[in-house]
Amino acid sequence: MKITCFKAYDIRGKLLEQLDENVAYRIGRAYAEHMQAKSVVIGGDVRLTSEPLKLALAAGLIDGGTAVIDLGMTGTEEIYFATKFLGVDGGVEVTASHNPIDYNGMKLVKTDSRPISGDTGLFAIRDLAETYSTQTVDAGLGKYATQRVSDEQFIQGQGSVETSKLAQSNQYKALDAMPDYVAHMLSYIDMANIKPLKLVVNAGNGAAGKALDAIEAELQAKQVPIEFIKVHHQPDGSFPNGIPNPLLPESRADTANAVIDHKADMGIAWDGDFDRCFLFDETGEFVEGYYIVGLLAKAFLDKDPGAKIIYDPRVYWNTEDIVESAGGVPIKSKTGHAFIKERMRADDAVYGGEMSAHHYFRDFAYCDSGMIPWLVVAELLCTSNKPLSLLVKERIAAFPSSGEINSTLADPDGAIKTILEKYQAQATVIDYTDGIGLEFGTWRFNLRKSNTEPVIRLNVESKGDISLMQEKTQELLALLK
């Protein structure tokens, strides 16, 4: 049986067509066998199908000889944390992040929360999973993977795998790792620095709400003066307010309006599994992730002078300028979590950031977190005595950028070749770290194609000249069309 939900860096597929409990069970069996894992932590986001998929995965892992520690409803970073903190052999988060509601998937890591991608075992797990037949699925705890209820019930979160059946196995146990996770999150700030703050937080009905409540409870216990205004806070796998993806402009209004209405100091919004967070200043203005990278780089360099900072090649002049001015070492890496994490480990970088709002931290097993960034920025607001708008305004003026602009094209490779032929003679720098990056003294651009769809992604930035940046952006877009 061919399994088609494996991608370059994770597992994502359309429910019932590419992914169901049967496939999840096979993935568990294959993970156990390929990784020779003695124990694995698992969790799932709020999607209605995440629980039955997670339990089918657990059944496969147990049938493969692996003990399972189930953290319950989690964000992806809780799996990263627990894998490292508990010293187990790996972790799996069942999540489709910001994909449509009829999708689900998994993110897999091994010891020390190192990512498992196509180059490091993911496709080997797929190939092994394809070898298991329905008869194999009938073995042991996996028996119920072939007794799935109706498709409608599955989509509504009524899968066939029962926790009580798993509980009969001494290889399965539930665990609450939240207290240790919260303590680690709060270790990134000095709570004594926090002055009264009012923060709008929008969990998007995803997994962030539960983690945020636990952080809030600890802050209150320590009498840290942060007031939270909660928007779409309750976890709800039906996503009554739409799939949470604040990278889309149409998904930002509720957070922005709440910041304005409540006169908050900052707004924070997350995607479904909260491995990304997005910030809004005190005026309700969305702050591009690119400029948050610079803020976080400076904050970590203030605490760790001379440290190395990793950044992605789409836009980076602002980051390089901040890091070099603060005495740090800027290091460029190919875009993507597997590449960033690998480079951070190789260089022992204290922090890495992507414009897409993925932020990586050495003390968090070099993994990305959606909770650490807002905590660090909240502390920065207090220690600098400046509003967020002021902290980023000068940086935006110094290095204005277009933001990432996607264009659907029939021939992405041909488009990149055409652009390269037109501009390469004028370029002072041509970089092939990820797609093509060309510099022209006072402006530059990066053009790269998607790994999964016929899309070209364009980013343009300039040095202190917003009109030039806008002019060159339109020029490039016209050529792409």
Phi and psi in degrees as a GROMACS rama.xvg file:
@    title "Ramachandran Plot"
@    xaxis  label "Phi"
@    yaxis  label "Psi"
@TYPE xy
-74.1978  135.485  LYS-2
-113.423  120.341  ILE-3
-109.103  9.32681  THR-4
-94.0437  3.12871  CYS-5
-84.5375  125.079  PHE-6
-109.322  -173.425  LYS-7
-64.3034  -34.7582  ALA-8
-123.915  -9.35466  TYR-9
-160.937  -168.655  ASP-10
-117.751  125.771  ILE-11
-146.551  133.204  ARG-12
-160.058  160.175  GLY-13
-74.5849  132.179  LYS-14
-61.196  139.74  LEU-15
74.6376  -28.0129  LEU-16
-90.8959  -43.2133  GLU-17
-118.405  -21.1928  GLN-18
-144.862  126.445  LEU-19
-149.811  -170.392  ASP-20
-64.3064  -34.5888  GLU-21
-60.9499  -46.4653  ASN-22
-65.5623  -41.2147  VAL-23
-61.1887  -41.3168  ALA-24
-59.9281  -46.474  TYR-25
-62.6418  -37.9829  ARG-26
-63.448  -41.095  ILE-27
-61.2206  -46.0523  GLY-28
-59.5056  -44.4843  ARG-29
-68.4694  -41.1087  ALA-30
-58.8242  -48.1166  TYR-31
-58.871  -43.804  ALA-32
-72.908  -47.4088  GLU-33
-67.423  -42.1684  HIS-34
-85.8856  -11.5233  MET-35
50.7407  44.6541  GLN-36
-82.9728  131.972  ALA-37
-84.4673  -34.8576  LYS-38
-149.84  144.744  SER-39
-141.628  141.046  VAL-40
-95.4752  144.012  VAL-41
-133.444  156.172  ILE-42
-159.638  171.506  GLY-43
-146.68  150.241  GLY-44
-78.0588  -165.135  ASP-45
-85.9721  -4.97567  VAL-46
-56.4517  144.586  ARG-47
-62.625  -28.681  LEU-48
-89.3734  -4.48104  THR-49
-67.4198  -37.9024  SER-50
-65.4522  -52.3692  GLU-51
-63.1986  -36.1709  PRO-52
-65.1063  -40.8772  LEU-53
-63.8727  -41.6631  LYS-54
-72.142  -33.5682  LEU-55
-66.2709  -40.4818  ALA-56
-58.1158  -45.2075  LEU-57
-60.725  -41.0201  ALA-58
-61.5543  -41.9653  ALA-59
-64.4707  -42.4787  GLY-60
-60.3611  -45.2372  LEU-61
-66.185  -41.8786  ILE-62
-64.2063  -23.5685  ASP-63
-87.8153  3.92341  GLY-64
93.7812  13.6967  GLY-65
-106.567  131.902  THR-66
-74.7872  141.854  ALA-67
-116.807  129.987  VAL-68
-111.769  112.693  ILE-69
-97.9269  116.492  ASP-70
-87.7946  -3.13259  LEU-71
83.5927  -141.627  GLY-72
-81.1303  118.634  MET-73
-139.672  162.96  THR-74
-90.3976  163.301  GLY-75
-57.2195  -39.9828  THR-76
-68.5914  -22.0539  GLU-77
-67.1988  -32.475  GLU-78
-69.991  -43.4214  ILE-79
-56.2384  -47.2014  TYR-80
-62.1904  -50.4598  PHE-81
-66.3909  -35.7147  ALA-82
-58.7436  -45.3581  THR-83
-74.0178  -47.9478  LYS-84
-63.788  -41.0089  PHE-85
-85.333  -11.4854  LEU-86
68.3343  32.4751  GLY-87
-87.6897  178.472  VAL-88
-86.0203  -6.44475  ASP-89
170.742  179.182  GLY-90
-154.147  151.554  GLY-91
-137.433  125.364  VAL-92
-105.911  125.407  GLU-93
-86.4695  111.76  VAL-94
-161.086  150.955  THR-95
-116.606  11.0813  ALA-96
50.7495  -114.025  SER-97
-104.539  15.045  HIS-98
-70.2789  163.995  ASN-99
-56.3927  163.717  PRO-100
-66.7662  -21.8624  ILE-101
-91.752  22.4833  ASP-102
-122.09  157.763  TYR-103
-152.221  179.241  ASN-104
-175.177  -166.16  GLY-105
-147.727  148.762  MET-106
-118.738  128.113  LYS-107
-115.691  138.02  LEU-108
-132.952  162.986  VAL-109
-115.393  -161.141  LYS-110
-49.1249  140.775  THR-111
63.0418  20.3301  ASP-112
61.3228  31.1096  SER-113
-73.3485  134.948  ARG-114
-67.2578  145.805  PRO-115
-106.077  109.431  ILE-116
-117.625  -175.177  SER-117
-57.8342  -31.0087  GLY-118
-83.8222  -14.0701  ASP-119
-125.904  29.1997  THR-120
122.317  -11.7032  GLY-121
-64.087  -44.3975  LEU-122
-72.0431  -29.1393  PHE-123
-65.7898  -38.8722  ALA-124
-63.751  -41.7734  ILE-125
-59.0985  -49.3251  ARG-126
-60.9963  -37.6988  ASP-127
-70.2631  -40.1579  LEU-128
-60.8353  -33.1931  ALA-129
-68.82  -17.4882  GLU-130
-82.26  -14.6812  THR-131
-81.0536  131.645  TYR-132
-97.8921  174.443  SER-133
-60.5533  -35.4036  THR-134
-63.736  -38.1013  GLN-135
-64.6169  -38.8205  THR-136
-62.8111  -26.0877  VAL-137
-71.3535  -10.6653  ASP-138
-72.7671  143.281  ALA-139
49.3035  -135.855  GLY-140
-64.785  -19.9783  LEU-141
-75.5794  -2.18977  GLY-142
-50.2384  -42.9521  LYS-143
-76.5211  -3.79725  TYR-144
-68.7444  -21.0604  ALA-145
-98.7522  3.84633  THR-146
-109.81  35.2054  GLN-147
-64.7098  140.592  ARG-148
-72.2785  -173.235  VAL-149
-61.1405  155.925  SER-150
-56.5375  -40.6946  ASP-151
-62.535  -42.5646  GLU-152
-65.3247  -37.8161  GLN-153
-62.7919  -46.8014  PHE-154
-61.1587  -31.069  ILE-155
-86.4614  9.1749  GLN-156
84.0425  21.6705  GLY-157
-111.948  58.2269  GLN-158
-69.4388  173.873  GLY-159
-88.6847  -15.8982  SER-160
-80.0149  125.729  VAL-161
-105.353  134.017  GLU-162
-58.029  -36.1886  THR-163
-61.626  -34.9997  SER-164
-68.2196  -42.5572  LYS-165
-63.6773  -38.0105  LEU-166
-62.3473  -20.23  ALA-167
-70.951  -16.4891  GLN-168
-89.4897  135.556  SER-169
-76.6344  3.10392  ASN-170
-96.472  2.47957  GLN-171
-125.559  132.703  TYR-172
-148.926  147.856  LYS-173
-91.5085  146.591  ALA-174
-145.126  139.211  LEU-175
-100.694  104.08  ASP-176
-96.0695  5.19485  ALA-177
-59.7405  -43.9534  MET-178
-57.8965  -41.8592  PRO-179
-69.5244  -37.4202  ASP-180
-62.7724  -45.5452  TYR-181
-62.4073  -43.4822  VAL-182
-59.8144  -39.5062  ALA-183
-67.9904  -42.5709  HIS-184
-56.9576  -45.4778  MET-185
-76.1545  -9.11312  LEU-186
-72.4184  -11.9932  SER-187
-82.3453  -8.14833  TYR-188
-129.966  159.072  ILE-189
-96.5682  106.4  ASP-190
-62.5025  -21.2038  MET-191
-67.7788  -19.3337  ALA-192
-79.4376  -15.5582  ASN-193
-77.7349  121.666  ILE-194
-97.6318  169.772  LYS-195
-53.3683  125.13  PRO-196
-132.601  145.699  LEU-197
-117.799  119.294  LYS-198
-121.752  129.768  LEU-199
-85.6839  129.181  VAL-200
-126.331  125.823  VAL-201
-120.297  102.324  ASN-202
-79.6331  -8.72261  ALA-203
62.4807  25.7547  GLY-204
62.7852  18.9446  ASN-205
-95.7936  -158.917  GLY-206
-77.9726  -12.3412  ALA-207
-65.2248  -29.9078  ALA-208
-58.246  -43.8606  GLY-209
-63.7324  -45.3805  LYS-210
-65.85  -40.0097  ALA-211
-64.7776  -39.3414  LEU-212
-60.1784  -39.467  ASP-213
-68.1666  -39.4417  ALA-214
-65.4714  -43.4466  ILE-215
-59.8719  -42.6716  GLU-216
-61.6455  -40.0466  ALA-217
-70.5015  -39.0399  GLU-218
-61.5651  -41.9906  LEU-219
-65.0754  -39.925  GLN-220
-62.6583  -31.477  ALA-221
-92.9858  4.77915  LYS-222
58.374  39.9771  GLN-223
-85.1178  123.643  VAL-224
-82.332  67.4307  PRO-225
-114.561  125.815  ILE-226
-102.29  130.581  GLU-227
-106.532  127.457  PHE-228
-100.604  113.119  ILE-229
-98.7952  127.857  LYS-230
-119.431  131.861  VAL-231
45.5567  53.1445  HIS-232
-85.853  -37.1611  HIS-233
-72.4816  130.936  GLN-234
-58.5015  130.725  PRO-235
-153.17  105.643  ASP-236
-67.7666  -7.71321  GLY-237
-86.0915  -7.79047  SER-238
46.6386  67.5876  PHE-239
-62.8096  -19.2958  PRO-240
-108.932  19.7945  ASN-241
92.2032  159.219  GLY-242
-62.7157  126.397  ILE-243
-72.2528  116.059  PRO-244
-152.785  81.4128  ASN-245
-65.7891  -5.25792  PRO-246
-66.4111  -23.5756  LEU-247
-85.851  127.139  LEU-248
-54.2302  -34.3598  PRO-249
-71.1832  -9.53457  GLU-250
-98.7758  8.96642  SER-251
-103.268  -16.5733  ARG-252
-60.649  -42.5362  ALA-253
-62.2006  -40.0417  ASP-254
-68.9603  -47.9617  THR-255
-59.6472  -45.0838  ALA-256
-64.5926  -38.1217  ASN-257
-67.1156  -36.5637  ALA-258
-60.3322  -45.7049  VAL-259
-66.5373  -47.6313  ILE-260
-62.4518  -36.7138  ASP-261
-99.1722  3.06602  HIS-262
51.8775  49.0963  LYS-263
-80.6604  160.599  ALA-264
-80.225  -23.8425  ASP-265
-167.605  154.216  MET-266
-117.01  145.645  GLY-267
-134.195  132.214  ILE-268
-134.806  147.29  ALA-269
-122.69  161.689  TRP-270
-85.16  -176.899  ASP-271
-60.8414  -41.145  GLY-272
-102.497  11.6935  ASP-273
44.8862  37.1028  PHE-274
-86.5147  -2.88387  ASP-275
-128.895  142.05  ARG-276
-128.354  150.582  CYS-277
-126.752  136.221  PHE-278
-111.916  148.01  LEU-279
-124.657  137.338  PHE-280
-78.4723  -178.134  ASP-281
-68.7967  -10.4093  GLU-282
-94.5032  -0.533264  THR-283
88.853  3.65167  GLY-284
-77.1149  131.757  GLU-285
-70.0038  133.248  PHE-286
-101.801  118.654  VAL-287
-57.3387  139.584  GLU-288
-56.1998  -29.4626  GLY-289
-54.1051  -44.0018  TYR-290
-78.017  -24.6548  TYR-291
-69.4209  -34.429  ILE-292
-55.3135  -45.8286  VAL-293
-62.3669  -43.9869  GLY-294
-60.0261  -45.8078  LEU-295
-69.0777  -38.5326  LEU-296
-57.6301  -46.9177  ALA-297
-63.4955  -41.4702  LYS-298
-61.8713  -41.6547  ALA-299
-75.2295  -32.8831  PHE-300
-69.3447  -31.2021  LEU-301
-62.1395  -33.1243  ASP-302
-91.3411  -21.2966  LYS-303
-138.424  74.0009  ASP-304
-57.5154  138.548  PRO-305
82.2223  3.34216  GLY-306
-70.2537  166.275  ALA-307
-96.1789  140.885  LYS-308
-124.93  129.29  ILE-309
-99.2335  139.439  ILE-310
-142.53  159.925  TYR-311
-94.1083  159.108  ASP-312
-86.1247  8.59397  PRO-313
-73.426  -52.6643  ARG-314
-138.611  134.914  VAL-315
-154.774  -4.27342  TYR-316
-58.1566  -42.8317  TRP-317
-62.5879  -45.3055  ASN-318
-62.7829  -47.2098  THR-319
-58.9117  -43.524  GLU-320
-62.315  -45.34  ASP-321
-65.2702  -46.7085  ILE-322
-63.8063  -46.1206  VAL-323
-66.0421  -38.5148  GLU-324
-65.7615  -30.1973  SER-325
-89.7017  3.53713  ALA-326
82.5628  15.4847  GLY-327
-92.6522  -179.635  GLY-328
-116.527  108.251  VAL-329
-81.6894  134.753  PRO-330
-132.307  124.653  ILE-331
-84.953  138.053  LYS-332
-134.249  152.466  SER-333
-59.6834  144.801  LYS-334
-63.2306  144.257  THR-335
121.011  140.227  GLY-336
-62.5392  -36.9856  HIS-337
-64.784  -40.8632  ALA-338
-69.4483  -43.5665  PHE-339
-62.5591  -46.2507  ILE-340
-64.6531  -40.2884  LYS-341
-62.9444  -44.7648  GLU-342
-68.6346  -36.806  ARG-343
-63.034  -41.8787  MET-344
-64.9672  -42.6689  ARG-345
-62.577  -37.11  ALA-346
-103.964  0.907383  ASP-347
51.6161  46.3594  ASP-348
-72.8223  142.775  ALA-349
-76.5722  -28.4916  VAL-350
-153.577  146.664  TYR-351
-139.158  143.217  GLY-352
-141.236  145.307  GLY-353
-117.922  150.443  GLU-354
-63.1765  -18.543  MET-355
-77.951  5.78757  SER-356
80.3906  21.6986  ALA-357
-93.0174  126.397  HIS-358
-126.908  130.423  HIS-359
-117.788  144.9  TYR-360
-136.811  130.456  PHE-361
-56.0352  -44.2356  ARG-362
-78.0567  -1.00506  ASP-363
-110.615  43.0518  PHE-364
57.9669  30.7859  ALA-365
61.7533  21.262  TYR-366
-100.356  169.348  CYS-367
-89.9736  145.144  ASP-368
-138.031  142.598  SER-369
-99.0826  -3.25328  GLY-370
-100.6  -38.6554  MET-371
-59.8035  -43.0572  ILE-372
-57.9248  -46.8606  PRO-373
-69.8991  -31.4586  TRP-374
-64.0043  -44.3771  LEU-375
-65.3994  -41.9525  VAL-376
-68.1149  -37.2433  VAL-377
-60.0473  -43.2837  ALA-378
-64.1006  -38.2874  GLU-379
-63.3961  -38.4606  LEU-380
-58.6008  -38.6281  LEU-381
-76.8595  -41.9313  CYS-382
-76.2631  -27.3035  THR-383
-88.113  -19.736  SER-384
58.1594  31.4264  ASN-385
-124.564  143.708  LYS-386
-70.7854  159.952  PRO-387
-60.5188  -37.4212  LEU-388
-58.5188  -39.75  SER-389
-72.5905  -35.0673  LEU-390
-63.4369  -31.6324  LEU-391
-103.518  -18.1976  VAL-392
-58.6634  -46.6486  LYS-393
-65.7264  -34.9978  GLU-394
-71.0088  -37.8253  ARG-395
-65.3932  -39.8126  ILE-396
-67.5023  -37.2332  ALA-397
-72.379  -34.4644  ALA-398
-139.594  72.5787  PHE-399
-65.799  143.327  PRO-400
-134.669  159.451  SER-401
-81.2053  -19.2307  SER-402
75.7618  163.187  GLY-403
-78.3214  126.642  GLU-404
-115.564  121.555  ILE-405
-98.34  137.504  ASN-406
-129.654  127.743  SER-407
-85.8168  121.951  THR-408
-130.746  150.982  LEU-409
-71.9696  -32.4477  ALA-410
-133.942  79.26  ASP-411
-58.7982  -41.1668  PRO-412
-62.2534  -40.9924  ASP-413
-65.0091  -37.0713  GLY-414
-65.6935  -42.6348  ALA-415
-63.1832  -41.7139  ILE-416
-62.4322  -42.8425  LYS-417
-61.741  -46.119  THR-418
-64.0585  -42.3088  ILE-419
-62.3493  -43.0129  LEU-420
-63.4983  -34.2631  GLU-421
-74.9618  -36.5893  LYS-422
-106.599  -15.7365  TYR-423
-64.3273  -31.828  GLN-424
-66.0269  -28.8555  ALA-425
-87.5262  -15.6576  GLN-426
-74.7855  140.481  ALA-427
-88.9744  -23.0452  THR-428
-140.172  134.223  VAL-429
-124.349  120.952  ILE-430
-120.959  134.233  ASP-431
-114.908  23.3067  TYR-432
-56.2972  -43.3329  THR-433
-152.263  106.933  ASP-434
68.5923  -140.883  GLY-435
-122.867  135.211  ILE-436
-125.152  120.083  GLY-437
-120.181  135.752  LEU-438
-114.926  146.089  GLU-439
-134.287  37.6199  PHE-440
84.4559  -72.0214  GLY-441
-104.859  -5.32014  THR-442
-148.99  163.532  TRP-443
-155.36  164.446  ARG-444
-144.911  158.114  PHE-445
-126.849  134.461  ASN-446
-130.351  123.421  LEU-447
-142.763  153.671  ARG-448
-101.392  153.228  LYS-449
-69.5922  148.628  SER-450
-80.7705  -15.7042  ASN-451
-120.807  -10.5061  THR-452
-150.714  161.565  GLU-453
-76.5849  61.8543  PRO-454
-124.434  139.203  VAL-455
-106.234  136.301  ILE-456
-114.828  121.918  ARG-457
-113.237  135.067  LEU-458
-132.237  133.681  ASN-459
-129.083  140.818  VAL-460
-144.954  160.734  GLU-461
-137.601  172.491  SER-462
-101.121  95.4461  LYS-463
69.7073  16.778  GLY-464
-134.194  90.5697  ASP-465
-66.2069  -34.7047  ILE-466
-64.2653  -41.9313  SER-467
-63.5726  -43.3972  LEU-468
-59.4964  -44.813  MET-469
-66.7981  -40.5931  GLN-470
-62.1485  -46.4344  GLU-471
-70.2526  -32.4959  LYS-472
-61.9825  -47.6211  THR-473
-65.4722  -36.6843  GLN-474
-62.0554  -45.679  GLU-475
-68.8272  -41.1358  LEU-476
-63.4645  -37.9823  LEU-477
-63.0993  -40.1566  ALA-478
-67.5158  -37.0121  LEU-479
-67.2099  -31.1063  LEU-480
